[in-house]
Amino acid sequence: MQVQYSVTARLRSRTDLEEYLGWLETDHLRKVLDAGALNCTLLLPDSDDGTFMVRCQYTFESRDCLNRYVREQAPRLRQEGLERFPPERGVVFTRETASVRISM
């Protein structure tokens, strides 16, 4: 069964948003795909609290594939993100996994 892995970033400013999107689109998304994700979707959820949100949704073939990614690749990729967008900049990351029941 496929698994969806979502990472949501909440950013404080439009400048941070544009910088974050640039990094995702030119570097990070490709690295996650190369590390085992089948595909990714980049979403800009609406926010009513004055922050800017970006959600990356990655699909992995199975829970085992996701677990291998989290164990072997994610620490390095997360570190790259934290170096560019540390908590001191007010960036907050949340992660979520879900089993895919239907994808049409």
C-alpha positions as CSV (number, residue, x, y, z in Angstrom):
1,M,0.0,0.0,0.0
2,Q,1.4,3.4,-0.9
3,V,2.1,5.9,1.8
4,Q,1.9,9.7,1.7
5,Y,4.4,11.7,3.6
6,S,3.7,15.4,4.1
7,V,5.9,18.2,5.4
8,T,4.3,21.6,6.1
9,A,6.4,24.7,6.7
10,R,4.9,27.8,8.3
11,L,6.9,30.9,7.4
12,R,6.6,34.5,8.8
13,S,7.2,36.6,5.7
14,R,6.7,36.7,2.0
15,T,10.5,37.0,1.6
16,D,11.0,33.7,3.5
17,L,8.2,32.1,1.4
18,E,9.8,33.0,-1.9
19,E,13.3,31.9,-0.7
20,Y,11.8,28.6,0.6
21,L,9.9,27.9,-2.6
22,G,13.0,28.7,-4.7
23,W,15.0,26.2,-2.7
24,L,12.3,23.5,-2.9
25,E,11.8,23.9,-6.7
26,T,15.5,24.1,-7.6
27,D,17.0,21.6,-5.2
28,H,15.1,19.8,-2.4
29,L,12.1,18.2,-4.2
30,R,14.5,16.6,-6.7
31,K,16.6,15.2,-3.9
32,V,13.6,13.6,-2.2
33,L,12.5,12.1,-5.5
34,D,16.0,10.7,-6.1
35,A,15.9,9.3,-2.6
36,G,12.9,7.2,-3.3
37,A,9.6,9.2,-3.5
38,L,7.5,8.2,-6.5
39,N,6.1,11.8,-6.9
40,C,5.6,15.0,-5.1
41,T,3.0,17.7,-5.0
42,L,3.8,21.3,-3.8
43,L,0.8,23.0,-2.2
44,L,0.3,26.5,-0.8
45,P,-2.5,26.2,1.8
46,D,-4.6,29.2,2.7
47,S,-3.7,30.6,6.1
48,D,-5.8,32.9,8.2
49,D,-3.2,33.7,10.9
50,G,-0.8,36.0,8.9
51,T,1.8,33.3,8.2
52,F,2.6,31.6,4.9
53,M,2.3,27.9,4.5
54,V,3.9,25.4,2.1
55,R,3.0,21.7,2.1
56,C,5.1,19.1,0.2
57,Q,3.3,15.8,-0.2
58,Y,5.5,12.9,-1.3
59,T,4.2,9.4,-2.2
60,F,6.2,6.4,-1.4
61,E,5.6,2.9,-2.7
62,S,5.2,1.4,0.7
63,R,5.7,2.0,4.4
64,D,9.0,0.1,4.2
65,C,10.2,2.5,1.4
66,L,9.2,5.5,3.5
67,N,10.9,4.1,6.6
68,R,14.1,3.5,4.6
69,Y,14.0,7.1,3.4
70,V,13.4,8.5,6.9
71,R,16.2,6.4,8.3
72,E,18.8,6.8,5.5
73,Q,18.1,10.0,3.6
74,A,15.9,12.3,5.6
75,P,18.4,13.3,8.4
76,R,20.7,14.8,5.8
77,L,18.0,16.5,3.9
78,R,16.3,17.9,7.0
79,Q,19.7,19.3,8.2
80,E,20.0,21.1,4.9
81,G,16.6,22.7,5.4
82,L,17.3,23.6,9.0
83,E,20.6,25.3,8.0
84,R,18.8,27.5,5.4
85,F,15.6,28.0,7.5
86,P,16.4,27.6,11.2
87,P,13.9,28.0,14.0
88,E,15.4,31.4,14.7
89,R,13.8,32.6,11.5
90,G,10.4,31.6,12.8
91,V,10.0,28.7,10.5
92,V,8.0,25.8,11.9
93,F,7.9,22.4,10.3
94,T,5.3,19.6,10.9
95,R,5.2,16.2,9.4
96,E,2.5,13.7,8.8
97,T,2.2,10.2,7.2
98,A,-0.9,8.6,5.8
99,S,-1.7,5.3,4.1
100,V,-3.2,5.9,0.6
101,R,-6.5,4.1,0.3
102,I,-7.6,5.5,-3.1
103,S,-5.8,7.7,-5.6
104,M,-7.7,8.4,-8.8
